[in-house]
Amino acid sequence: MPHPHRELYHAFVDQGLDTWLARLPEQLASGLDRQRYGDLPAWDKAVAKLPALPETREVTLDADTVSVELALSDSQRRQCENLLRKLMPWRKGPYRLAGIHIDTEWRSDWKWQRLVPHLADLRSRRVLDVGGGSGYHAWRMAGAGAAFVLVIDPSPRFFYQFQAVRHFVGDADGGRTHFLPVGIEEVPERLAFFDTVFSMGVLYHRPAPLEHLQQLKDALRPGGELVLETLVVEGDATTVLLPGERYAAMPNVYFLPSSAALCQWLERCGFSNVRVVDEAVTSSDEQRSTDWMTFQSLADFLDPDDPTRTREGYPAPRRAVVIANRPQ
């Protein structure tokens, strides 16, 4: 497998991201700091030990399960599964790699099914996936024909999960899909580069949500499209929930607006053509514990006597997808 950093540098050169290119060495060193992340050497070793794979493979990036079918011996398949399990928990998927089904916590394909009918055609577009986790949606974006997909997420575990999947996918995507272990604040200001920017499951973790929306807007070219998915509550344009120390057992949850309030926020930040394309309560079939994510999940965080409430007494998780444009 080509070295991921080398491929990332080449992609930035090809895309003309010269200003950002100069920052890559520092960003990679910080995002993959072995002193800061004690488990990082073990994750690095697990990916490095994945066996060489046959060139002949069938890669599917445009179906619900991101899959790679290839011939492995039973011992190779066991080795691969053991190494992939060292990267647990797997949160976003599903994947099927050489007959190994990675049943992730989230049925991320359900989210994709809900939003994809409303997207601008991704063919030939340059796409940024903010907080993209292991990269499941990024592979789906590549499968939809995007010319360049960049996942940014500050979690090094997700970086190594992505590289593990890359090991199986190989160059079947034409080298169009990449991962940089940084947050949105590391994207150069006023970049105005991407045709489509996704931010899914990020906004409610930001103590300054309007700043996050502005950062997303700055990454878009004029006329580009924002796809925003976040937790919301029912209510009118003045309704915003500010939970206490935890919400559904999650720390660092700040503002949960109504969809109407969220649309108003986007308009205040200068977005146009703002529209809610999906809104639904999250079910415990969509987010749940599995053999690949063995910790507690959504069902454990709801009131056992009233599943319409979290165990802290707040409304149960409800998510909306809002699409908007940066004006020309």
C-alpha positions in Angstrom: 0.0 0.0 0.0 1.4 3.5 -0.9 2.4 5.6 2.1 -0.7 7.6 3.1 1.3 10.8 3.8 2.9 10.7 0.4 -0.4 10.2 -1.3 -1.9 13.1 0.7 0.9 15.4 -0.3 0.5 14.4 -4.0 -3.2 15.0 -3.8 -2.8 18.5 -2.3 -0.3 19.3 -5.1 -2.7 18.0 -7.7 -5.6 20.1 -6.3 -3.5 23.3 -6.0 -3.8 23.5 -2.3 -0.4 25.1 -1.9 -1.2 27.2 1.1 -2.5 24.2 3.0 0.3 22.0 1.7 2.9 24.0 3.7 1.0 23.2 6.9 0.7 19.5 6.4 4.0 18.4 8.1 3.0 20.2 11.3 -0.6 19.0 11.2 0.3 15.4 10.7 3.0 15.5 13.4 0.5 17.0 15.9 -2.5 14.8 14.9 -0.4 11.6 15.1 1.7 12.5 18.2 2.7 9.3 19.9 3.4 11.1 23.2 -0.1 12.5 23.2 -2.0 9.3 22.1 -0.7 6.3 24.0 -2.6 3.8 21.9 -1.3 5.1 18.7 1.7 2.8 18.3 -0.6 -0.2 18.7 -3.0 1.0 16.0 -0.1 1.8 13.7 1.3 -1.7 14.2 -2.1 -3.3 13.6 -2.4 -1.6 10.2 1.2 -2.2 9.3 0.8 -6.0 10.0 -2.2 -6.4 7.6 -1.0 -8.9 5.0 -0.2 -8.2 1.4 -3.4 -8.7 -0.6 -4.0 -10.1 -4.1 -4.3 -7.5 -6.8 -7.5 -9.0 -8.1 -10.4 -7.6 -6.0 -14.0 -6.4 -6.4 -14.5 -3.1 -4.7 -18.0 -1.7 -4.2 -18.3 1.9 -2.9 -21.8 2.7 -4.2 -23.8 0.3 -2.1 -25.0 0.3 1.5 -22.0 -1.8 2.7 -18.6 -0.6 1.6 -17.2 -3.9 0.5 -14.0 -5.5 -0.9 -14.3 -9.0 -2.2 -11.0 -10.9 -2.6 -9.6 -14.3 -2.1 -7.8 -15.0 1.2 -6.8 -18.2 2.9 -8.6 -18.9 6.2 -5.5 -18.1 8.2 -5.1 -14.8 6.4 -8.7 -13.9 7.0 -8.4 -14.7 10.7 -5.2 -12.6 10.8 -7.0 -9.7 9.2 -10.0 -9.9 11.5 -7.8 -10.0 14.6 -5.9 -6.9 13.4 -9.1 -5.0 12.5 -10.5 -5.8 15.9 -7.4 -4.1 17.5 -8.8 -0.8 16.1 -12.2 -1.2 17.9 -14.6 0.4 18.6 -15.8 0.8 15.0 -18.5 3.5 15.0 -19.4 4.3 11.4 -20.1 1.8 8.6 -20.9 -1.0 7.7 -18.0 -2.6 5.9 -17.3 -6.0 4.5 -13.6 -6.6 3.9 -12.5 -10.0 2.4 -15.5 -11.7 3.9 -15.2 -9.9 7.3 -18.3 -8.1 8.2 -17.7 -5.1 10.4 -21.0 -4.4 12.0 -20.5 -0.8 13.3 -22.4 1.0 16.0 -24.1 3.3 13.5 -26.0 2.1 10.4 -24.4 5.1 8.6 -25.9 3.8 5.3 -29.3 4.8 6.7 -28.2 8.4 7.1 -26.7 8.3 3.6 -30.0 7.0 2.1 -31.9 9.9 3.8 -29.7 12.7 2.5 -28.4 11.5 -0.9 -31.6 12.2 -2.9 -31.3 15.9 -1.9 -27.6 16.4 -2.7 -26.1 18.2 -5.7 -24.6 15.5 -8.0 -21.2 14.7 -6.5 -19.7 13.7 -9.8 -16.4 15.7 -10.4 -16.9 17.7 -7.2 -14.3 18.4 -4.5 -15.7 17.3 -1.1 -14.7 17.9 2.5 -16.1 15.6 5.2 -15.8 17.3 8.6 -15.7 14.9 11.5 -16.0 12.0 9.1 -15.0 9.2 11.6 -13.6 6.1 9.9 -14.5 7.5 6.5 -17.6 5.4 5.6 -19.4 8.4 4.1 -16.2 9.5 2.3 -16.0 6.2 0.5 -19.7 6.6 -0.4 -18.9 10.1 -1.8 -16.1 8.6 -3.9 -18.5 5.9 -5.0 -20.9 8.7 -6.1 -18.2 10.1 -8.4 -16.5 12.8 -6.4 -13.2 13.9 -7.9 -11.5 14.6 -4.5 -12.7 13.7 -1.0 -10.9 14.8 2.1 -11.9 13.5 5.6 -10.8 15.6 8.5 -11.2 14.2 12.0 -8.9 14.8 15.0 -9.2 11.2 16.2 -6.1 9.1 15.4 -8.1 5.9 15.9 -10.3 6.9 13.0 -7.3 7.7 11.0 -6.0 4.2 11.4 -9.4 2.7 10.7 -9.5 4.6 7.5 -6.0 3.4 6.6 -7.1 -0.2 7.3 -10.0 0.1 4.9 -7.7 1.8 2.4 -5.4 -1.3 2.6 -8.3 -3.4 1.3 -9.7 -0.8 -1.2 -6.2 -0.2 -2.7 -6.3 2.2 -5.6 -9.8 1.2 -6.7 -11.1 4.7 -6.0 -8.3 6.2 -8.2 -6.6 7.7 -5.1 -9.4 10.2 -4.7 -10.1 9.6 -1.0 -7.9 11.0 1.8 -7.8 11.5 5.6 -6.1 14.3 7.6 -6.3 13.9 11.4 -7.2 17.5 12.2 -10.3 19.5 13.2 -12.0 22.2 11.2 -10.0 24.9 13.0 -6.9 23.6 11.1 -8.4 24.3 7.7 -6.9 27.5 6.3 -9.1 30.5 6.7 -11.1 31.7 3.7 -10.1 28.7 1.7 -13.1 28.9 -0.6 -12.2 25.7 -2.3 -14.6 22.8 -1.8 -17.7 22.3 -4.0 -19.5 20.4 -1.2 -18.8 20.4 2.6 -20.4 17.8 4.9 -20.6 18.4 8.7 -22.5 15.5 10.3 -22.7 15.0 14.0 -20.3 17.9 14.8 -22.2 21.1 15.5 -23.7 20.1 18.9 -20.1 19.5 20.1 -19.1 23.1 19.4 -19.4 25.6 22.2 -19.5 28.4 19.5 -21.9 26.9 16.8 -22.0 30.1 14.7 -18.3 30.1 14.5 -18.4 26.5 13.2 -21.0 27.4 10.6 -18.7 30.3 9.5 -15.7 27.9 9.2 -17.8 25.6 7.0 -18.8 28.5 4.8 -15.2 29.7 4.5 -14.2 26.3 3.2 -16.8 26.4 0.4 -16.3 28.0 -2.9 -19.0 30.6 -3.9 -22.1 28.6 -4.9 -20.9 25.5 -3.0 -23.2 23.3 -1.0 -23.2 22.6 2.7 -24.7 19.4 4.1 -25.3 19.8 7.8 -26.6 17.1 10.1 -27.0 17.7 13.8 -29.1 17.0 16.9 -32.2 19.2 17.1 -35.2 19.6 19.3 -38.8 20.4 18.4 -39.9 24.0 18.6 -40.0 27.3 16.8 -37.3 29.6 15.6 -36.6 30.8 19.2 -36.2 27.3 20.7 -32.7 26.2 21.7 -31.8 23.6 24.3 -28.6 24.0 26.3 -28.3 20.8 28.2 -26.3 20.3 31.5 -23.1 18.3 31.9 -24.3 15.4 29.8 -26.9 14.8 27.1 -27.7 11.1 26.4 -24.5 10.3 28.4 -22.4 12.4 26.0 -20.2 15.1 27.4 -19.5 18.3 25.6 -22.9 18.7 24.1 -23.7 22.4 23.9 -26.5 23.8 21.7 -29.5 21.8 20.3 -31.6 24.2 18.3 -34.9 23.5 16.6 -34.7 23.1 12.9 -36.2 26.5 12.5 -33.6 28.1 14.7 -30.9 26.2 12.9 -32.1 27.6 9.6 -32.1 31.1 11.1 -28.5 30.5 12.3 -27.4 29.5 8.8 -29.1 32.6 7.2 -27.4 34.8 9.8 -24.1 33.4 8.8 -24.8 34.3 5.2 -26.0 31.0 3.7 -28.8 31.0 1.1 -31.4 28.5 -0.1 -31.5 26.9 3.4 -33.8 23.9 3.6 -34.5 21.1 6.0 -34.5 17.9 3.9 -34.9 15.3 6.7 -35.8 15.2 10.4 -36.3 12.1 12.5 -35.9 10.6 16.0 -32.8 8.4 16.1 -33.8 4.7 16.7 -31.9 2.1 18.6 -31.9 0.1 15.4 -29.8 2.8 13.7 -27.4 3.3 16.7 -26.6 0.2 18.8 -24.0 -1.9 20.5 -22.5 -4.6 18.3 -19.7 -7.2 18.3 -17.4 -4.4 16.8 -18.6 -1.7 19.3 -19.2 -3.5 22.6 -19.7 -0.4 24.8 -23.1 1.0 25.8 -25.0 2.7 23.0 -28.3 4.6 22.5 -30.7 2.2 24.2 -28.6 2.5 27.4 -28.8 6.3 27.3 -32.6 6.6 27.2 -34.9 6.6 30.2 -35.9 2.9 30.6 -39.4 3.9 31.6 -39.9 6.5 28.9 -37.7 6.1 25.7 -38.9 9.5 24.4 -36.5 11.0 27.0 -32.8 10.6 27.7 -31.8 9.3 31.1 -31.1 12.9 32.1 -34.7 13.9 31.2 -34.1 15.7 27.9 -35.9 14.9 24.7 -34.5 11.7 23.0 -32.0 12.3 20.2 -33.6 13.8 17.1 -31.5 14.6 14.1 -32.1 16.9 11.1 -30.3 17.3 7.8 -30.2 20.8 6.5 -28.7 21.8 3.1 -27.7 25.3 2.2 -25.5 27.2 -0.2 -22.7 29.7 0.0 -24.0 32.6 -2.2 -22.2 33.2 -5.5 
